[in-house]
Amino acid sequence: MKKTTTASFATRAIHVGGEPDPTTGAIMPPIFQTSTYVQSSPGEHKGYEYSRTHNPTRDRLQECLASLEEAKHCLVTASGLAATSLIMHALPHGSKILCGDDVYGGTYRMFSKVFHETHEFEFVDTTDLKKLGERIQKVKPALIWLETPTNPMLKISDIAAVAKLAKKVKALVVVDNTFMSPYFQRPLTLGADIVIHSMTKYINGHSDVVGGALMLNDDAFFEKLKFLQNAVGPCLAPFDSWLVLRGIKTLAVRMEATQKNAIEIAKYLEKHPKVQSVIYPGLKSHAQHAIAKKQASGFGGMITFFLKGGMKESRRFLENVRLFALAESLGGVESLIEHPAIMTHASIPAAIRQQLGIHDNLIRLSVGIEGIEDLKADLEAAFKKV
Ligand SMILES: *Cc1c(COP(=O)(O)O)cnc(C)c1O
């Protein structure tokens, strides 16, 4: 099926890039596990020379993802951070970047410890449009980096409004769409210029691949990124590309199932006597619930909550869950639980963590698609030990 098809999301997820193998009829595409390709005469080949540059399995995945994000182009990369690094490499030295103040810890680390020598970064609250508008006018950034919802505070930025502000100074808008997946949110249709994903999370969905993707419509910028991927090297392996193609087929049903469970758990936590507060974009109590409803067709499967107590209570709780696995990462079919201050966000300085609200009693859930009664029972048993 061509990536320009008007078929529904669920159909495209299964069929774009999923055509049967033309030589054998195999319904599943082969894994082109090859580094190089034979040429009939020097420089004469079938479009493939070397797998850092091109690989047929990777091409299929890129076609599918471009279709799902409603993008003209897609590149898949060795990790989500590799996609981010390609965008940074594409900017001239001295570029100014306004970045959300609550982004993924690894993004913050890359900007503040790797690219700070060549680019200028300022971290701002991108949910505050007035303040952001002022900074955009003052700084005149080349690029604005949004993550929405953020990790772990699940703050929502208004993508269309930020894109409008950015246009005034011709700044590019990048949205890290990892938490929503293209199933719930498609930033390019809201005015963003580039979307990035950690495919490690919902897109692959089975916790067995580390990979990334970037999608965009601009031909020239795509060519630049493609050149850089080949020149710098962070490409996705054929087998990993195939695993993601396999995982993506169920993206629509997985996102529906994870959200259904997450809504029920968020409501359960909100009423729990041992919980101080719950952050979930689907709850009416969420500060940007209205924006979430406006720009996305769902609220996802991530929940952040504050336990009553501190480090001791958090440890007791986390040591006593059984079904929820204590692990970093998110977006798989299995439920995960973690402590951002010690685990995923340890690379963010303690003072900044406090400022952002990442306190010792904050716990993050990635709700999987297990039976809801089992998940609730697991949390309840752990609460009893606190
Ligand atoms: C995991 C993650 C990344 C980084 O992706 P990797 O695949 O781990 O390199 C970037 N952004 C968000 C929101 C993430 O959750």
The ligand as an SDF file (V2000), in Angstrom:
LIG
                    3D

 15 15  0  0  0  0  0  0  0  0999 V2000
   13.3570    7.5160   25.6000 C   0  0  0  0  0  0  0  0  0  0  0  0
   13.1000    8.8770   25.1250 C   0  0  0  0  0  0  0  0  0  0  0  0
   14.0160    9.5340   24.2820 C   0  0  0  0  0  0  0  0  0  0  0  0
   15.3300    8.9380   23.8780 C   0  0  0  0  0  0  0  0  0  0  0  0
   15.1840    7.8370   23.0720 O   0  0  0  0  0  0  0  0  0  0  0  0
   16.2120    6.5820   23.0380 P   0  0  0  0  0  0  0  0  0  0  0  0
   15.5630    5.6620   22.0760 O   0  0  0  0  0  0  0  0  0  0  0  0
   16.2980    6.0530   24.4250 O   0  0  0  0  0  0  0  0  0  0  0  0
   17.5130    7.1410   22.5720 O   0  0  0  0  0  0  0  0  0  0  0  0
   13.6730   10.7990   23.8370 C   0  0  0  0  0  0  0  0  0  0  0  0
   12.5150   11.3960   24.2130 N   0  0  0  0  0  0  0  0  0  0  0  0
   11.6310   10.8000   25.0130 C   0  0  0  0  0  0  0  0  0  0  0  0
   10.3720   11.5010   25.3770 C   0  0  0  0  0  0  0  0  0  0  0  0
   11.8890    9.5240   25.4990 C   0  0  0  0  0  0  0  0  0  0  0  0
   11.0110    8.9390   26.3260 O   0  0  0  0  0  0  0  0  0  0  0  0
  1  2  1  0
  2  3  1  0
  2 14  2  0
  3  4  1  0
  3 10  2  0
  4  5  1  0
  5  6  1  0
  6  7  2  0
  6  8  1  0
  6  9  1  0
 10 11  1  0
 11 12  2  0
 12 13  1  0
 12 14  1  0
 14 15  1  0
M  END
$$$$
